[in-house]
């Protein structure tokens, strides 16, 4: 009786209760372990996916940062070169006032200007590119204007040199005539060639006086032209420097050296300095012109 009570029939199989309980416990344990394993697997897979996604984002960020660093390094090199060449361009403009500077030496100051600005076209943003193009156009207009003014003065200088040589040549001929007349007078005071030589001497004297008058007038015009050129060169240098301010601000923004809202104050300070420089330059030129005029009157 007790044996029958300890037996249970499952799916037609007679199994002791103790064994059945053990089997159920084992199955429960196995199922629990399997469920726990499945849950752990799902959690691990989700964690792995999240970690993979984070790693992917991190790699993308690092790649983007490397690209940005590479771009910034390239821009920094290009912009620093461009800034240097534009500063040389300002010096080039200022040197237009030096008429004694050889043309080749003057042009060598900006021999790399075009190449440096061409590189900016490759790496610059639209704002910077716009400012650089505007500055380049201003430089071209100033260059054309000052070359025309300088060429006119250089031509006048060549004429002055020619007139001076003409006077020196005529004076040399006069000296030869004086020597010849003296020799003739020593040999024969009534020599028939003496009157003709004397007439030639007077003609040379008249031509010398005319040439000296032309030389003086042209020289005075050239001096006035040099004063005007110096004034224009100075003002064009400052106007070009004004454009460089705009370019510098744009470059600083792209290189993360922004003035942080102080651009207007920066411009104001530079403009005040330029206005003061213009006044001083105008006064300097006026003083020189006055001194030259007084010297001319004293002659």
Order of alpha helices (4+ residues) and beta strands (2+ residues): alpha-beta-beta-alpha-alpha-alpha-alpha-alpha-alpha
